[in-house]
C-alpha cells in the first residue's frame, strides 16, 4: 500500500463517520455530510478554499471528506442525482 493511501485511510478513519451509509457519511466534528461538501464544491467549480471556510473546516477535515468521496463517488453522486431539483 502506498503512503498516500495510508494517509487517506488515516484521515477518513479520524474525521469521517460512515455509519450513516456510504452516501450519507458525515464529518465527525461538525456533522456536515460529505454529499453537501461535494455539492458546494461543484457550485464553486472545484475551488475548495471557499467551501472550507464556509463550513469552518480544517484542511484535514476537508481532505478527509474528499478522500472519502473519491472512494465512494458512485454512492455520493447517486444521492446527489436522486435529490437534485433539475
NORBELLIN-V174086 format. One line per field, one symbol per residue. psi: psi as a letter, one per 40 degrees, with the letter a starting at -180 (. if undefined). A space follows every 50 residues. Layout:
psi=???
This chain:
psi=iiddddddddddddehheeeideeiihdddehiddddddddddffehddd ddddefiiddddddddddddefddddddddddeie.
